[in-house]
Amino acid sequence: MATLQVRDMDDGLYNLLRKTADREKRSISQEVIWIIQNYLSDVKHRRNNINELLTITWDSDETPEETINSIREARTGNKRFGGADGVFD
């Protein structure tokens, strides 16, 4: 099995993690694994919910995916993001 080491963790965050692990009757390692597994298994579901929430804010006949693609196309078409005279070159 792989090993994961976390450095420079804030003391407050570590204490919260420890308290949560104690409450759930898990070791800190078990709690971290549980948190990561639950987060990663739910990422796609949350992404879909976010897409739905974003498109609810205005009236449109586009699907959430079409709206998001339109926004992305508008962003990449901006002159300041490319070319020799761009702000971010």
mmCIF file as gemmi writes it, N, C-alpha and C atoms, coordinates in Angstrom:
data_model
loop_
_atom_site.group_PDB
_atom_site.id
_atom_site.type_symbol
_atom_site.label_atom_id
_atom_site.label_alt_id
_atom_site.label_comp_id
_atom_site.label_asym_id
_atom_site.label_entity_id
_atom_site.label_seq_id
_atom_site.pdbx_PDB_ins_code
_atom_site.Cartn_x
_atom_site.Cartn_y
_atom_site.Cartn_z
_atom_site.occupancy
_atom_site.B_iso_or_equiv
_atom_site.pdbx_formal_charge
_atom_site.auth_seq_id
_atom_site.auth_asym_id
_atom_site.pdbx_PDB_model_num
ATOM 1 N N . MET Axp A 1 ? 0.836 -1.191 0 1 0 ? 1 A 1
ATOM 2 C CA . MET Axp A 1 ? 0 0 0 1 0 ? 1 A 1
ATOM 3 C C . MET Axp A 1 ? 0.874 1.246 0 1 0 ? 1 A 1
ATOM 4 N N . ALA Axp A 2 ? 0.356 2.285 -0.567 1 0 ? 2 A 1
ATOM 5 C CA . ALA Axp A 2 ? 1.072 3.554 -0.635 1 0 ? 2 A 1
ATOM 6 C C . ALA Axp A 2 ? 1.021 4.268 0.711 1 0 ? 2 A 1
ATOM 7 N N . THR Axp A 3 ? 1.998 5.141 0.919 1 0 ? 3 A 1
ATOM 8 C CA . THR Axp A 3 ? 2.064 5.951 2.132 1 0 ? 3 A 1
ATOM 9 C C . THR Axp A 3 ? 1.983 7.413 1.737 1 0 ? 3 A 1
ATOM 10 N N . LEU Axp A 4 ? 1.231 8.183 2.49 1 0 ? 4 A 1
ATOM 11 C CA . LEU Axp A 4 ? 1.075 9.611 2.228 1 0 ? 4 A 1
ATOM 12 C C . LEU Axp A 4 ? 1.533 10.383 3.452 1 0 ? 4 A 1
ATOM 13 N N . GLN Axp A 5 ? 2.422 11.343 3.242 1 0 ? 5 A 1
ATOM 14 C CA . GLN Axp A 5 ? 2.884 12.187 4.338 1 0 ? 5 A 1
ATOM 15 C C . GLN Axp A 5 ? 2.434 13.612 4.058 1 0 ? 5 A 1
ATOM 16 N N . VAL Axp A 6 ? 1.883 14.269 5.057 1 0 ? 6 A 1
ATOM 17 C CA . VAL Axp A 6 ? 1.414 15.646 4.906 1 0 ? 6 A 1
ATOM 18 C C . VAL Axp A 6 ? 2.293 16.536 5.77 1 0 ? 6 A 1
ATOM 19 N N . ARG Axp A 7 ? 2.865 17.57 5.183 1 0 ? 7 A 1
ATOM 20 C CA . ARG Axp A 7 ? 3.737 18.487 5.917 1 0 ? 7 A 1
ATOM 21 C C . ARG Axp A 7 ? 3.065 19.842 6.081 1 0 ? 7 A 1
ATOM 22 N N . ASP Axp A 8 ? 3.499 20.547 7.093 1 0 ? 8 A 1
ATOM 23 C CA . ASP Axp A 8 ? 3.067 21.928 7.348 1 0 ? 8 A 1
ATOM 24 C C . ASP Axp A 8 ? 1.561 22.057 7.511 1 0 ? 8 A 1
ATOM 25 N N . MET Axp A 9 ? 0.941 21.095 8.167 1 0 ? 9 A 1
ATOM 26 C CA . MET Axp A 9 ? -0.494 21.175 8.429 1 0 ? 9 A 1
ATOM 27 C C . MET Axp A 9 ? -0.722 22.122 9.603 1 0 ? 9 A 1
ATOM 28 N N . ASP Axp A 10 ? -1.684 22.997 9.451 1 0 ? 10 A 1
ATOM 29 C CA . ASP Axp A 10 ? -2.062 23.925 10.503 1 0 ? 10 A 1
ATOM 30 C C . ASP Axp A 10 ? -2.485 23.145 11.752 1 0 ? 10 A 1
ATOM 31 N N . ASP Axp A 11 ? -2.046 23.608 12.924 1 0 ? 11 A 1
ATOM 32 C CA . ASP Axp A 11 ? -2.379 22.917 14.174 1 0 ? 11 A 1
ATOM 33 C C . ASP Axp A 11 ? -3.882 22.843 14.404 1 0 ? 11 A 1
ATOM 34 N N . GLY Axp A 12 ? -4.593 23.909 14.071 1 0 ? 12 A 1
ATOM 35 C CA . GLY Axp A 12 ? -6.042 23.914 14.244 1 0 ? 12 A 1
ATOM 36 C C . GLY Axp A 12 ? -6.718 22.862 13.382 1 0 ? 12 A 1
ATOM 37 N N . LEU Axp A 13 ? -6.26 22.74 12.138 1 0 ? 13 A 1
ATOM 38 C CA . LEU Axp A 13 ? -6.816 21.731 11.238 1 0 ? 13 A 1
ATOM 39 C C . LEU Axp A 13 ? -6.513 20.327 11.752 1 0 ? 13 A 1
ATOM 40 N N . TYR Axp A 14 ? -5.285 20.12 12.22 1 0 ? 14 A 1
ATOM 41 C CA . TYR Axp A 14 ? -4.913 18.807 12.754 1 0 ? 14 A 1
ATOM 42 C C . TYR Axp A 14 ? -5.761 18.454 13.976 1 0 ? 14 A 1
ATOM 43 N N . ASN Axp A 15 ? -5.961 19.421 14.858 1 0 ? 15 A 1
ATOM 44 C CA . ASN Axp A 15 ? -6.778 19.168 16.051 1 0 ? 15 A 1
ATOM 45 C C . ASN Axp A 15 ? -8.22 18.838 15.681 1 0 ? 15 A 1
ATOM 46 N N . LEU Axp A 16 ? -8.753 19.542 14.68 1 0 ? 16 A 1
ATOM 47 C CA . LEU Axp A 16 ? -10.107 19.248 14.21 1 0 ? 16 A 1
ATOM 48 C C . LEU Axp A 16 ? -10.183 17.838 13.627 1 0 ? 16 A 1
ATOM 49 N N . LEU Axp A 17 ? -9.172 17.466 12.853 1 0 ? 17 A 1
ATOM 50 C CA . LEU Axp A 17 ? -9.104 16.119 12.287 1 0 ? 17 A 1
ATOM 51 C C . LEU Axp A 17 ? -9.032 15.071 13.4 1 0 ? 17 A 1
ATOM 52 N N . ARG Axp A 18 ? -8.21 15.322 14.405 1 0 ? 18 A 1
ATOM 53 C CA . ARG Axp A 18 ? -8.074 14.396 15.525 1 0 ? 18 A 1
ATOM 54 C C . ARG Axp A 18 ? -9.392 14.239 16.277 1 0 ? 18 A 1
ATOM 55 N N . LYS Axp A 19 ? -10.069 15.363 16.536 1 0 ? 19 A 1
ATOM 56 C CA . LYS Axp A 19 ? -11.353 15.308 17.244 1 0 ? 19 A 1
ATOM 57 C C . LYS Axp A 19 ? -12.405 14.551 16.432 1 0 ? 19 A 1
ATOM 58 N N . THR Axp A 20 ? -12.412 14.793 15.124 1 0 ? 20 A 1
ATOM 59 C CA . THR Axp A 20 ? -13.364 14.098 14.258 1 0 ? 20 A 1
ATOM 60 C C . THR Axp A 20 ? -13.083 12.599 14.252 1 0 ? 20 A 1
ATOM 61 N N . ALA Axp A 21 ? -11.807 12.229 14.156 1 0 ? 21 A 1
ATOM 62 C CA . ALA Axp A 21 ? -11.434 10.811 14.173 1 0 ? 21 A 1
ATOM 63 C C . ALA Axp A 21 ? -11.838 10.166 15.498 1 0 ? 21 A 1
ATOM 64 N N . ASP Axp A 22 ? -11.603 10.864 16.601 1 0 ? 22 A 1
ATOM 65 C CA . ASP Axp A 22 ? -11.997 10.329 17.915 1 0 ? 22 A 1
ATOM 66 C C . ASP Axp A 22 ? -13.504 10.107 17.984 1 0 ? 22 A 1
ATOM 67 N N . ARG Axp A 23 ? -14.253 11.092 17.512 1 0 ? 23 A 1
ATOM 68 C CA . ARG Axp A 23 ? -15.717 11.006 17.555 1 0 ? 23 A 1
ATOM 69 C C . ARG Axp A 23 ? -16.229 9.833 16.718 1 0 ? 23 A 1
ATOM 70 N N . GLU Axp A 24 ? -15.567 9.574 15.597 1 0 ? 24 A 1
ATOM 71 C CA . GLU Axp A 24 ? -15.979 8.492 14.696 1 0 ? 24 A 1
ATOM 72 C C . GLU Axp A 24 ? -15.314 7.16 15.043 1 0 ? 24 A 1
ATOM 73 N N . LYS Axp A 25 ? -14.524 7.148 16.121 1 0 ? 25 A 1
ATOM 74 C CA . LYS Axp A 25 ? -13.823 5.935 16.574 1 0 ? 25 A 1
ATOM 75 C C . LYS Axp A 25 ? -12.888 5.386 15.485 1 0 ? 25 A 1
ATOM 76 N N . ARG Axp A 26 ? -12.148 6.322 14.859 1 0 ? 26 A 1
ATOM 77 C CA . ARG Axp A 26 ? -11.164 5.957 13.841 1 0 ? 26 A 1
ATOM 78 C C . ARG Axp A 26 ? -9.811 6.529 14.245 1 0 ? 26 A 1
ATOM 79 N N . SER Axp A 27 ? -8.764 5.96 13.682 1 0 ? 27 A 1
ATOM 80 C CA . SER Axp A 27 ? -7.449 6.58 13.825 1 0 ? 27 A 1
ATOM 81 C C . SER Axp A 27 ? -7.413 7.791 12.9 1 0 ? 27 A 1
ATOM 82 N N . ILE Axp A 28 ? -6.415 8.637 13.083 1 0 ? 28 A 1
ATOM 83 C CA . ILE Axp A 28 ? -6.292 9.798 12.197 1 0 ? 28 A 1
ATOM 84 C C . ILE Axp A 28 ? -6.075 9.329 10.758 1 0 ? 28 A 1
ATOM 85 N N . SER Axp A 29 ? -5.254 8.306 10.565 1 0 ? 29 A 1
ATOM 86 C CA . SER Axp A 29 ? -5.027 7.777 9.209 1 0 ? 29 A 1
ATOM 87 C C . SER Axp A 29 ? -6.316 7.261 8.586 1 0 ? 29 A 1
ATOM 88 N N . GLN Axp A 30 ? -7.093 6.522 9.365 1 0 ? 30 A 1
ATOM 89 C CA . GLN Axp A 30 ? -8.368 6.01 8.851 1 0 ? 30 A 1
ATOM 90 C C . GLN Axp A 30 ? -9.32 7.151 8.505 1 0 ? 30 A 1
ATOM 91 N N . GLU Axp A 31 ? -9.325 8.19 9.323 1 0 ? 31 A 1
ATOM 92 C CA . GLU Axp A 31 ? -10.207 9.329 9.07 1 0 ? 31 A 1
ATOM 93 C C . GLU Axp A 31 ? -9.806 10.052 7.787 1 0 ? 31 A 1
ATOM 94 N N . VAL Axp A 32 ? -8.509 10.244 7.583 1 0 ? 32 A 1
ATOM 95 C CA . VAL Axp A 32 ? -8.03 10.904 6.364 1 0 ? 32 A 1
ATOM 96 C C . VAL Axp A 32 ? -8.412 10.082 5.137 1 0 ? 32 A 1
ATOM 97 N N . ILE Axp A 33 ? -8.23 8.774 5.197 1 0 ? 33 A 1
ATOM 98 C CA . ILE Axp A 33 ? -8.611 7.907 4.072 1 0 ? 33 A 1
ATOM 99 C C . ILE Axp A 33 ? -10.11 7.997 3.816 1 0 ? 33 A 1
ATOM 100 N N . TRP Axp A 34 ? -10.914 7.973 4.871 1 0 ? 34 A 1
ATOM 101 C CA . TRP Axp A 34 ? -12.369 8.068 4.728 1 0 ? 34 A 1
ATOM 102 C C . TRP Axp A 34 ? -12.763 9.393 4.072 1 0 ? 34 A 1
ATOM 103 N N . ILE Axp A 35 ? -12.155 10.49 4.521 1 0 ? 35 A 1
ATOM 104 C CA . ILE Axp A 35 ? -12.463 11.814 3.959 1 0 ? 35 A 1
ATOM 105 C C . ILE Axp A 35 ? -12.099 11.858 2.475 1 0 ? 35 A 1
ATOM 106 N N . ILE Axp A 36 ? -10.913 11.381 2.132 1 0 ? 36 A 1
ATOM 107 C CA . ILE Axp A 36 ? -10.466 11.407 0.731 1 0 ? 36 A 1
ATOM 108 C C . ILE Axp A 36 ? -11.363 10.533 -0.141 1 0 ? 36 A 1
ATOM 109 N N . GLN Axp A 37 ? -11.686 9.333 0.322 1 0 ? 37 A 1
ATOM 110 C CA . GLN Axp A 37 ? -12.555 8.445 -0.464 1 0 ? 37 A 1
ATOM 111 C C . GLN Axp A 37 ? -13.919 9.075 -0.71 1 0 ? 37 A 1
ATOM 112 N N . ASN Axp A 38 ? -14.507 9.648 0.318 1 0 ? 38 A 1
ATOM 113 C CA . ASN Axp A 38 ? -15.82 10.27 0.161 1 0 ? 38 A 1
ATOM 114 C C . ASN Axp A 38 ? -15.769 11.489 -0.737 1 0 ? 38 A 1
ATOM 115 N N . TYR Axp A 39 ? -14.726 12.282 -0.62 1 0 ? 39 A 1
ATOM 116 C CA . TYR Axp A 39 ? -14.599 13.462 -1.468 1 0 ? 39 A 1
ATOM 117 C C . TYR Axp A 39 ? -14.447 13.052 -2.932 1 0 ? 39 A 1
ATOM 118 N N . LEU Axp A 40 ? -13.545 12.144 -3.203 1 0 ? 40 A 1
ATOM 119 C CA . LEU Axp A 40 ? -13.28 11.758 -4.592 1 0 ? 40 A 1
ATOM 120 C C . LEU Axp A 40 ? -14.439 10.999 -5.219 1 0 ? 40 A 1
ATOM 121 N N . SER Axp A 41 ? -15.185 10.244 -4.449 1 0 ? 41 A 1
ATOM 122 C CA . SER Axp A 41 ? -16.317 9.515 -5.021 1 0 ? 41 A 1
ATOM 123 C C . SER Axp A 41 ? -17.486 10.441 -5.335 1 0 ? 41 A 1
ATOM 124 N N . ASP Axp A 42 ? -17.486 11.631 -4.763 1 0 ? 42 A 1
ATOM 125 C CA . ASP Axp A 42 ? -18.603 12.558 -4.938 1 0 ? 42 A 1
ATOM 126 C C . ASP Axp A 42 ? -18.277 13.723 -5.877 1 0 ? 42 A 1
ATOM 127 N N . VAL Axp A 43 ? -17.05 13.788 -6.401 1 0 ? 43 A 1
ATOM 128 C CA . VAL Axp A 43 ? -16.631 14.923 -7.231 1 0 ? 43 A 1
ATOM 129 C C . VAL Axp A 43 ? -17.508 15.078 -8.464 1 0 ? 43 A 1
ATOM 130 N N . LYS Axp A 44 ? -17.758 14.003 -9.205 1 0 ? 44 A 1
ATOM 131 C CA . LYS Axp A 44 ? -18.557 14.091 -10.431 1 0 ? 44 A 1
ATOM 132 C C . LYS Axp A 44 ? -19.975 14.544 -10.111 1 0 ? 44 A 1
ATOM 133 N N . HIS Axp A 45 ? -20.555 14.008 -9.051 1 0 ? 45 A 1
ATOM 134 C CA . HIS Axp A 45 ? -21.913 14.394 -8.655 1 0 ? 45 A 1
ATOM 135 C C . HIS Axp A 45 ? -21.964 15.885 -8.314 1 0 ? 45 A 1
ATOM 136 N N . ARG Axp A 46 ? -20.973 16.366 -7.551 1 0 ? 46 A 1
ATOM 137 C CA . ARG Axp A 46 ? -20.961 17.788 -7.184 1 0 ? 46 A 1
ATOM 138 C C . ARG Axp A 46 ? -20.741 18.669 -8.404 1 0 ? 46 A 1
ATOM 139 N N . ARG Axp A 47 ? -19.909 18.227 -9.337 1 0 ? 47 A 1
ATOM 140 C CA . ARG Axp A 47 ? -19.653 19.015 -10.541 1 0 ? 47 A 1
ATOM 141 C C . ARG Axp A 47 ? -20.941 19.181 -11.335 1 0 ? 47 A 1
ATOM 142 N N . ASN Axp A 48 ? -21.723 18.105 -11.459 1 0 ? 48 A 1
ATOM 143 C CA . ASN Axp A 48 ? -23 18.188 -12.168 1 0 ? 48 A 1
ATOM 144 C C . ASN Axp A 48 ? -23.964 19.113 -11.454 1 0 ? 48 A 1
ATOM 145 N N . ASN Axp A 49 ? -24.006 19.057 -10.133 1 0 ? 49 A 1
ATOM 146 C CA . ASN Axp A 49 ? -24.876 19.957 -9.377 1 0 ? 49 A 1
ATOM 147 C C . ASN Axp A 49 ? -24.465 21.408 -9.556 1 0 ? 49 A 1
ATOM 148 N N . ILE Axp A 50 ? -23.178 21.672 -9.579 1 0 ? 50 A 1
ATOM 149 C CA . ILE Axp A 50 ? -22.692 23.039 -9.779 1 0 ? 50 A 1
ATOM 150 C C . ILE Axp A 50 ? -23.096 23.533 -11.159 1 0 ? 50 A 1
ATOM 151 N N . ASN Axp A 51 ? -22.957 22.686 -12.178 1 0 ? 51 A 1
ATOM 152 C CA . ASN Axp A 51 ? -23.373 23.075 -13.526 1 0 ? 51 A 1
ATOM 153 C C . ASN Axp A 51 ? -24.847 23.454 -13.548 1 0 ? 51 A 1
ATOM 154 N N . GLU Axp A 52 ? -25.676 22.669 -12.89 1 0 ? 52 A 1
ATOM 155 C CA . GLU Axp A 52 ? -27.11 22.97 -12.829 1 0 ? 52 A 1
ATOM 156 C C . GLU Axp A 52 ? -27.354 24.295 -12.112 1 0 ? 52 A 1
ATOM 157 N N . LEU Axp A 53 ? -26.693 24.499 -10.992 1 0 ? 53 A 1
ATOM 158 C CA . LEU Axp A 53 ? -26.888 25.736 -10.227 1 0 ? 53 A 1
ATOM 159 C C . LEU Axp A 53 ? -26.463 26.967 -11.024 1 0 ? 53 A 1
ATOM 160 N N . LEU Axp A 54 ? -25.378 26.848 -11.773 1 0 ? 54 A 1
ATOM 161 C CA . LEU Axp A 54 ? -24.907 27.983 -12.565 1 0 ? 54 A 1
ATOM 162 C C . LEU Axp A 54 ? -25.913 28.381 -13.636 1 0 ? 54 A 1
ATOM 163 N N . THR Axp A 55 ? -26.546 27.414 -14.263 1 0 ? 55 A 1
ATOM 164 C CA . THR Axp A 55 ? -27.475 27.738 -15.342 1 0 ? 55 A 1
ATOM 165 C C . THR Axp A 55 ? -28.845 28.155 -14.827 1 0 ? 55 A 1
ATOM 166 N N . ILE Axp A 56 ? -29.153 27.903 -13.577 1 0 ? 56 A 1
ATOM 167 C CA . ILE Axp A 56 ? -30.436 28.324 -13.011 1 0 ? 56 A 1
ATOM 168 C C . ILE Axp A 56 ? -30.472 29.836 -12.812 1 0 ? 56 A 1
ATOM 169 N N . THR Axp A 57 ? -29.32 30.463 -12.72 1 0 ? 57 A 1
ATOM 170 C CA . THR Axp A 57 ? -29.273 31.889 -12.392 1 0 ? 57 A 1
ATOM 171 C C . THR Axp A 57 ? -29.766 32.795 -13.514 1 0 ? 57 A 1
ATOM 172 N N . TRP Axp A 58 ? -29.925 32.304 -14.705 1 0 ? 58 A 1
ATOM 173 C CA . TRP Axp A 58 ? -30.503 33.098 -15.783 1 0 ? 58 A 1
ATOM 174 C C . TRP Axp A 58 ? -31.347 32.206 -16.687 1 0 ? 58 A 1
ATOM 175 N N . ASP Axp A 59 ? -32.249 32.845 -17.417 1 0 ? 59 A 1
ATOM 176 C CA . ASP Axp A 59 ? -33.169 32.117 -18.285 1 0 ? 59 A 1
ATOM 177 C C . ASP Axp A 59 ? -32.478 31.834 -19.611 1 0 ? 59 A 1
ATOM 178 N N . SER Axp A 60 ? -32.382 30.574 -19.974 1 0 ? 60 A 1
ATOM 179 C CA . SER Axp A 60 ? -31.711 30.191 -21.203 1 0 ? 60 A 1
ATOM 180 C C . SER Axp A 60 ? -32.301 28.882 -21.71 1 0 ? 60 A 1
ATOM 181 N N . ASP Axp A 61 ? -32.298 28.731 -23.04 1 0 ? 61 A 1
ATOM 182 C CA . ASP Axp A 61 ? -32.742 27.481 -23.645 1 0 ? 61 A 1
ATOM 183 C C . ASP Axp A 61 ? -31.59 26.49 -23.79 1 0 ? 61 A 1
ATOM 184 N N . GLU Axp A 62 ? -30.372 26.924 -23.445 1 0 ? 62 A 1
ATOM 185 C CA . GLU Axp A 62 ? -29.21 26.051 -23.554 1 0 ? 62 A 1
ATOM 186 C C . GLU Axp A 62 ? -29.171 25.054 -22.399 1 0 ? 62 A 1
ATOM 187 N N . THR Axp A 63 ? -28.549 23.915 -22.673 1 0 ? 63 A 1
ATOM 188 C CA . THR Axp A 63 ? -28.289 22.962 -21.59 1 0 ? 63 A 1
ATOM 189 C C . THR Axp A 63 ? -27.145 23.527 -20.746 1 0 ? 63 A 1
ATOM 190 N N . PRO Axp A 64 ? -26.954 23.017 -19.543 1 0 ? 64 A 1
ATOM 191 C CA . PRO Axp A 64 ? -25.829 23.494 -18.732 1 0 ? 64 A 1
ATOM 192 C C . PRO Axp A 64 ? -24.495 23.349 -19.458 1 0 ? 64 A 1
ATOM 193 N N . GLU Axp A 65 ? -24.304 22.239 -20.154 1 0 ? 65 A 1
ATOM 194 C CA . GLU Axp A 65 ? -23.054 22.016 -20.87 1 0 ? 65 A 1
ATOM 195 C C . GLU Axp A 65 ? -22.864 23.04 -21.988 1 0 ? 65 A 1
ATOM 196 N N . GLU Axp A 66 ? -23.947 23.365 -22.712 1 0 ? 66 A 1
ATOM 197 C CA . GLU Axp A 66 ? -23.856 24.364 -23.782 1 0 ? 66 A 1
ATOM 198 C C . GLU Axp A 66 ? -23.519 25.736 -23.208 1 0 ? 66 A 1
ATOM 199 N N . THR Axp A 67 ? -24.13 26.083 -22.092 1 0 ? 67 A 1
ATOM 200 C CA . THR Axp A 67 ? -23.857 27.369 -21.455 1 0 ? 67 A 1
ATOM 201 C C . THR Axp A 67 ? -22.406 27.448 -21.013 1 0 ? 67 A 1
ATOM 202 N N . ILE Axp A 68 ? -21.924 26.39 -20.39 1 0 ? 68 A 1
ATOM 203 C CA . ILE Axp A 68 ? -20.537 26.373 -19.924 1 0 ? 68 A 1
ATOM 204 C C . ILE Axp A 68 ? -19.577 26.455 -21.099 1 0 ? 68 A 1
ATOM 205 N N . ASN Axp A 69 ? -19.857 25.726 -22.175 1 0 ? 69 A 1
ATOM 206 C CA . ASN Axp A 69 ? -19.004 25.799 -23.366 1 0 ? 69 A 1
ATOM 207 C C . ASN Axp A 69 ? -19.007 27.195 -23.961 1 0 ? 69 A 1
ATOM 208 N N . SER Axp A 70 ? -20.153 27.862 -23.974 1 0 ? 70 A 1
ATOM 209 C CA . SER Axp A 70 ? -20.23 29.232 -24.486 1 0 ? 70 A 1
ATOM 210 C C . SER Axp A 70 ? -19.368 30.169 -23.654 1 0 ? 70 A 1
ATOM 211 N N . ILE Axp A 71 ? -19.426 30.006 -22.348 1 0 ? 71 A 1
ATOM 212 C CA . ILE Axp A 71 ? -18.615 30.846 -21.459 1 0 ? 71 A 1
ATOM 213 C C . ILE Axp A 71 ? -17.136 30.589 -21.694 1 0 ? 71 A 1
ATOM 214 N N . ARG Axp A 72 ? -16.753 29.331 -21.812 1 0 ? 72 A 1
ATOM 215 C CA . ARG Axp A 72 ? -15.343 28.996 -22.046 1 0 ? 72 A 1
ATOM 216 C C . ARG Axp A 72 ? -14.852 29.547 -23.382 1 0 ? 72 A 1
ATOM 217 N N . GLU Axp A 73 ? -15.673 29.44 -24.42 1 0 ? 73 A 1
ATOM 218 C CA . GLU Axp A 73 ? -15.284 29.967 -25.727 1 0 ? 73 A 1
ATOM 219 C C . GLU Axp A 73 ? -15.092 31.476 -25.66 1 0 ? 73 A 1
ATOM 220 N N . ALA Axp A 74 ? -15.957 32.146 -24.929 1 0 ? 74 A 1
ATOM 221 C CA . ALA Axp A 74 ? -15.838 33.596 -24.793 1 0 ? 74 A 1
ATOM 222 C C . ALA Axp A 74 ? -14.56 33.964 -24.053 1 0 ? 74 A 1
ATOM 223 N N . ARG Axp A 75 ? -14.188 33.199 -23.077 1 0 ? 75 A 1
ATOM 224 C CA . ARG Axp A 75 ? -12.975 33.476 -22.306 1 0 ? 75 A 1
ATOM 225 C C . ARG Axp A 75 ? -11.726 33.289 -23.146 1 0 ? 75 A 1
ATOM 226 N N . THR Axp A 76 ? -11.628 32.191 -23.886 1 0 ? 76 A 1
ATOM 227 C CA . THR Axp A 76 ? -10.414 31.919 -24.638 1 0 ? 76 A 1
ATOM 228 C C . THR Axp A 76 ? -10.298 32.81 -25.862 1 0 ? 76 A 1
ATOM 229 N N . GLY Axp A 77 ? -11.394 33.424 -26.276 1 0 ? 77 A 1
ATOM 230 C CA . GLY Axp A 77 ? -11.358 34.323 -27.414 1 0 ? 77 A 1
ATOM 231 C C . GLY Axp A 77 ? -10.899 35.727 -27.062 1 0 ? 77 A 1
ATOM 232 N N . ASN Axp A 78 ? -10.644 35.983 -25.802 1 0 ? 78 A 1
ATOM 233 C CA . ASN Axp A 78 ? -10.234 37.298 -25.351 1 0 ? 78 A 1
ATOM 234 C C . ASN Axp A 78 ? -8.777 37.543 -25.726 1 0 ? 78 A 1
ATOM 235 N N . LYS Axp A 79 ? -8.476 38.704 -26.292 1 0 ? 79 A 1
ATOM 236 C CA . LYS Axp A 79 ? -7.133 39.029 -26.764 1 0 ? 79 A 1
ATOM 237 C C . LYS Axp A 79 ? -6.093 39.038 -25.649 1 0 ? 79 A 1
ATOM 238 N N . ARG Axp A 80 ? -6.484 39.41 -24.453 1 0 ? 80 A 1
ATOM 239 C CA . ARG Axp A 80 ? -5.49 39.552 -23.393 1 0 ? 80 A 1
ATOM 240 C C . ARG Axp A 80 ? -4.907 38.216 -22.937 1 0 ? 80 A 1
ATOM 241 N N . PHE Axp A 81 ? -5.51 37.083 -23.331 1 0 ? 81 A 1
ATOM 242 C CA . PHE Axp A 81 ? -5.008 35.786 -22.912 1 0 ? 81 A 1
ATOM 243 C C . PHE Axp A 81 ? -4.088 35.141 -23.945 1 0 ? 81 A 1
ATOM 244 N N . GLY Axp A 82 ? -3.789 35.792 -24.997 1 0 ? 82 A 1
ATOM 245 C CA . GLY Axp A 82 ? -2.915 35.181 -25.985 1 0 ? 82 A 1
ATOM 246 C C . GLY Axp A 82 ? -2.29 36.224 -26.887 1 0 ? 82 A 1
ATOM 247 N N . GLY Axp A 83 ? -1.343 35.801 -27.668 1 0 ? 83 A 1
ATOM 248 C CA . GLY Axp A 83 ? -0.701 36.708 -28.591 1 0 ? 83 A 1
ATOM 249 C C . GLY Axp A 83 ? 0.443 37.472 -27.943 1 0 ? 83 A 1
ATOM 250 N N . ALA Axp A 84 ? 1.253 38.102 -28.785 1 0 ? 84 A 1
ATOM 251 C CA . ALA Axp A 84 ? 2.443 38.795 -28.303 1 0 ? 84 A 1
ATOM 252 C C . ALA Axp A 84 ? 2.118 40.019 -27.465 1 0 ? 84 A 1
ATOM 253 N N . ASP Axp A 85 ? 0.962 40.635 -27.673 1 0 ? 85 A 1
ATOM 254 C CA . ASP Axp A 85 ? 0.609 41.832 -26.93 1 0 ? 85 A 1
ATOM 255 C C . ASP Axp A 85 ? -0.301 41.53 -25.745 1 0 ? 85 A 1
ATOM 256 N N . GLY Axp A 86 ? -0.472 40.27 -25.426 1 0 ? 86 A 1
ATOM 257 C CA . GLY Axp A 86 ? -1.381 39.886 -24.353 1 0 ? 86 A 1
ATOM 258 C C . GLY Axp A 86 ? -0.845 40.259 -22.979 1 0 ? 86 A 1
ATOM 259 N N . VAL Axp A 87 ? -1.73 40.484 -22.074 1 0 ? 87 A 1
ATOM 260 C CA . VAL Axp A 87 ? -1.358 40.848 -20.713 1 0 ? 87 A 1
ATOM 261 C C . VAL Axp A 87 ? -0.618 39.703 -20.026 1 0 ? 87 A 1
ATOM 262 N N . PHE Axp A 88 ? -0.982 38.463 -20.328 1 0 ? 88 A 1
ATOM 263 C CA . PHE Axp A 88 ? -0.426 37.317 -19.629 1 0 ? 88 A 1
ATOM 264 C C . PHE Axp A 88 ? 0.621 36.562 -20.438 1 0 ? 88 A 1
ATOM 265 N N . ASP Axp A 89 ? 1.298 37.221 -21.342 1 0 ? 89 A 1
ATOM 266 C CA . ASP Axp A 89 ? 2.343 36.559 -22.143 1 0 ? 89 A 1
ATOM 267 C C . ASP Axp A 89 ? 3.564 36.276 -21.297 1 0 ? 89 A 1
